[in-house]
Amino acid sequence: MKIDYQAIYEKLAKENGVTPQQVREDMAQAIRQAYENPKDEQTKWFQKQVPCKGQIPTPEEMMDFVSQCCSENENQTFFVS
């Protein structure tokens, strides 16, 4: 399944009164902060599962991974704290 990232950024931007570029920058910053300061070993393990070209995934790489996980486990419920 091909993800239309721009449509996602535009929808979130409209809902939050910001630009699509700001949405992407905020997502990238949140991902970067999570990778630079993982809260525990379980978080570190999860982060290693996300395929990415660099050390920290881009928003697009993260959305691809989450989308794939959701598709593979559509009948399961996950709780994130």
C-alpha positions as CSV (number, residue, x, y, z in Angstrom):
1,M,0.0,0.0,0.0
2,K,1.4,3.4,-1.0
3,I,1.0,6.1,1.6
4,D,0.2,9.6,0.5
5,Y,2.4,11.4,3.0
6,Q,1.6,14.9,1.7
7,A,-2.1,14.2,2.2
8,I,-1.4,13.2,5.8
9,Y,0.7,16.3,6.4
10,E,-2.0,18.5,4.8
11,K,-4.8,17.0,6.8
12,L,-2.9,17.4,10.1
13,A,-1.8,20.9,9.2
14,K,-5.4,22.0,8.5
15,E,-6.6,20.4,11.8
16,N,-3.9,22.2,13.8
17,G,-3.6,25.5,12.0
18,V,0.0,25.1,10.8
19,T,1.7,24.3,7.5
20,P,2.3,20.8,6.2
21,Q,6.0,21.5,6.5
22,Q,5.6,22.3,10.2
23,V,3.7,19.0,10.7
24,R,6.6,17.1,9.1
25,E,9.2,19.1,11.1
26,D,7.4,18.5,14.4
27,M,7.1,14.7,13.6
28,A,10.8,14.6,12.8
29,Q,11.7,16.4,16.0
30,A,9.5,14.1,18.1
31,I,11.1,11.0,16.5
32,R,14.6,12.4,17.0
33,Q,14.0,13.2,20.6
34,A,12.6,9.7,21.3
35,Y,15.7,8.1,19.7
36,E,18.1,10.4,21.4
37,N,16.5,9.8,24.8
38,P,14.8,6.4,24.9
39,K,12.9,5.9,28.2
40,D,13.8,2.2,28.7
41,E,15.2,-1.0,27.2
42,Q,11.9,-1.9,25.6
43,T,11.8,1.4,23.8
44,K,15.4,0.9,22.6
45,W,14.4,-2.6,21.3
46,F,11.4,-1.3,19.5
47,Q,13.5,1.5,17.9
48,K,15.9,-1.1,16.5
49,Q,13.0,-2.8,14.7
50,V,12.2,0.3,12.6
51,P,14.0,0.1,9.2
52,C,15.7,3.3,8.2
53,K,18.5,4.5,6.0
54,G,20.1,6.6,8.8
55,Q,20.4,6.2,12.5
56,I,17.0,7.8,13.1
57,P,14.0,7.2,10.9
58,T,12.3,9.9,8.9
59,P,8.6,10.6,9.5
60,E,7.9,8.7,6.3
61,E,10.0,5.7,7.4
62,M,8.2,5.7,10.7
63,M,4.8,5.9,9.1
64,D,5.7,3.0,6.8
65,F,6.7,0.9,9.7
66,V,3.7,1.7,11.8
67,S,1.4,1.1,8.9
68,Q,3.0,-2.3,8.2
69,C,2.7,-3.3,11.8
70,C,-1.0,-2.3,11.9
71,S,-1.7,-4.2,8.7
72,E,0.0,-7.3,10.0
73,N,-1.7,-7.2,13.3
74,E,-5.1,-5.7,12.4
75,N,-7.0,-8.0,14.8
76,Q,-4.8,-7.2,17.8
77,T,-5.0,-4.3,20.2
78,F,-1.8,-2.6,21.3
79,F,-1.5,-0.4,24.4
80,V,1.2,2.3,24.4
81,S,2.1,4.1,27.6
